Amino acid sequence: MANEQSGPRGFRMSDPDNPQDLPEMSFATLVISLTTSALVHLGVPPDAGETAEPGPAPQPNLPLVRQTIDILEILQEKTRGNLDEAELRLLESVLHDLRMRFVAARKGGP
């Protein structure tokens, strides 16, 4: 099946209700997913495109942002020496960006 994707230990994941293929799971996909979650918890509205109606800005949830940063830091520590250059740069970059945004949000900035 085109919509199936291998998971750990050969477990097959598929979404029969979604005709599109799921994105390939990789370390980068995991990092981007966690980063997106942290940005939503920071109150950054998701990019809904030009057709979306503007609504109220999401409210920041700083404890959840801190928790997500902590998870990324655990990943950084546990994968030290096992990442390729692109994965390492991605992880370092998103951690730096999220830390700066977290500090600004704690100070009441944008």
N, C-alpha and C positions, 0 to 999 in steps of 0.2 A: 504493500500500500504506500502511496506517495505521502500520505499524511502521518505516517508512523515515524517515530524517532527512537533511537536506542537510548536507554538510560543506564544507570548503574546495573551491573550484573546481567545485562541483556534485557532488562525490563523494557517492554515496548509501550510507548505512549502515543496515543492518537486521539484526534478530535474529529469524530465522524460528522459533527454538525458544522465544522468549519472547512470549506472547500480549499482554503489556502494552506500551503505548507507552513508548519511551525518553523521559527528560526532555528538554525543550528545551535545547539547548546555548546558553549565554550566558556573558558574562564572569563573572556571579555564580556560575554553575554551576562554572566553572573554579576560582574562588577557594574556593568551599565544598569542592570535591574536594581541592584541595591542603591546605586547613585540616584536613579530616578525616584525611588521610594524616599530617600533622604530629601530630595528637592521638593517633593510633594509635602513632606512633613515640615519643611522650611516655609511653606506657604507659596512656593513658586507654582503658578498655575500651569497645568499641562498644556502643551501646544495642541489646541483642538482645530487648528486651521482657520481659514478666513470665514467660513460659513457659520462658525459657532457664535452664539450670542454671548456678549460679555455678562459675566455674573460676578458675585462677590468673590473677592480674593480668598483663597483658603487660609485658615488660621494656622499659624505655626504651632508645632508640637515639638518643642526643643528636647524633651527627654527621648522621644523616638528618633530624632536626628542624631543625638549623642549615641544612642544604642546602635544605630546603623553605622556610624563612623567607627564605633568600637568593633563591630563585626568585620568591617573592611580592614581595620588594623590587625585583627586576629588572622585574617586571610594573608595579610602582608607578612606577618611573622611566620606563620606555618608554611608558607610557600617560598620563603627566602632561599635563594639559590636554585629554585626549580622553575622559574618563569623565564620565558624568552624576553628579549629586549622590548618588544612592543607591549607585552603584557605588563612588564615592570613599569614602563613609562605611563601606561594607562592607569594603573593602580596608584602610582605616586601622584599623578596629575589630579585624579578625582579626589584623593584624600586631601591634597593641598587645597583644592577649590572648596570642598565641603567644610574643612576646618575654618577657612577664612569666612565663609558665609555663616557658619555657626557662631563665630565670635561676633560678627557684625549683628546678627539677629539677637544675640544676648545683650548687646549694647543698645538695641532698639533701632538699628540702622536698616538699610534696604537689603 
